[in-house]
């Protein structure tokens, strides 16, 4: 710890590595959330189009949902 305080480059490098690690974890969580949303939207769209669910979906206000599309990959 004392060596890291004496050499700010070491501390900055460690902070950068930690930041990279956290960003990677966040990106992974976002990807998982997008996959979950798209799977749920697919299930909903299938049910809205399937008999007998389609008889109740329209009058009750259920409609198809669009899949999540990231404009900036």
Helices and strands as residue ranges (DSSP letters): H 2-6, H 8-49, H 53-57
